[in-house]
Amino acid sequence: MAQPVTYCRGGQSVEVQATVGRTVFEIADTYGLVERSESRDFLVTAADLVLAGQAVLPERGDQVREAQGDKVYVYEVMAPGKEPHYRFSDVYRRTLRIHTRQVVVEG
């Protein structure tokens, strides 16, 4: 169920196979109110995330571009509050779960 997506940082990019998922975050504000937020997650093999010849880890502000038909959905790497913007999904640290939010649709 993996599909090709393009991972971008600045002027560099790499096409990787990603499985799409989601994470629901619950963040309490200073008044104790809980806000729910959902991210679109991309699960990729860590070894495939290579930019400029070097393996990298996701950084806030990077983008994931997902083509669907004649449109390209652009997602920014981010997570709400102080939550981490990625996690390893397995004990061997081979798969990254990258949290994103859609920022634009092109096309």
SVG drawing of the C-alpha trace seen along z (x, -y; Angstrom):
<svg xmlns="http://www.w3.org/2000/svg" viewBox="-11 -29 38 33">
<polyline fill="none" stroke="black" stroke-width="0.4" points="0.0,0.0 3.0,-2.3 3.0,-5.0 5.6,-7.3 5.9,-10.8 8.6,-13.5 10.4,-14.6 11.7,-18.2 14.1,-20.4 15.1,-23.7 16.2,-22.9 16.8,-19.2 14.3,-16.4 14.1,-12.6 11.3,-10.3 10.5,-7.7 7.8,-5.0 5.5,-6.0 2.6,-4.4 0.0,-7.0 -1.4,-7.1 -2.6,-9.5 -2.0,-10.5 -4.5,-12.2 -2.8,-14.6 -4.6,-15.8 -2.9,-19.0 -4.1,-20.7 -3.9,-24.5 -3.1,-26.7 -6.7,-26.6 -6.9,-22.8 -9.0,-22.7 -8.0,-19.8 -7.7,-20.5 -7.6,-17.6 -5.4,-17.8 -4.9,-15.3 -1.8,-15.0 -1.3,-13.1 1.6,-10.8 4.0,-9.4 5.8,-6.2 9.1,-5.9 12.1,-3.7 14.8,-5.8 17.6,-4.6 15.6,-6.0 15.6,-9.5 18.8,-10.7 19.4,-14.3 22.6,-15.5 24.1,-12.0 23.6,-11.9 20.9,-10.2 18.9,-12.8 16.2,-12.9 13.0,-15.0 13.1,-18.6 10.3,-21.0 9.5,-23.0 10.4,-20.2 7.7,-19.3 6.1,-16.1 4.5,-16.3 1.9,-13.7 0.5,-13.5 -3.1,-12.4 -4.4,-12.6 -3.8,-16.1 -3.3,-17.6 -0.3,-17.7 -1.0,-17.9 1.8,-19.7 2.3,-18.8 4.7,-20.6 6.5,-18.6 5.1,-19.7 3.4,-18.6 1.3,-20.6 2.6,-22.1 5.8,-20.5 5.1,-17.1 7.9,-15.6 7.5,-16.1 8.6,-12.5 9.0,-9.2 10.7,-5.9 7.9,-3.3 9.9,-0.2 12.4,0.9 15.1,1.2 14.7,-2.5 14.2,-1.5 10.9,-3.2 10.1,-6.9 6.6,-8.2 6.7,-11.8 3.9,-14.0 2.6,-16.7 -0.2,-19.1 -1.5,-20.0 -0.5,-23.6 -1.5,-23.8 -3.0,-22.0 -1.4,-22.6 -3.1,-22.0"/>
</svg>
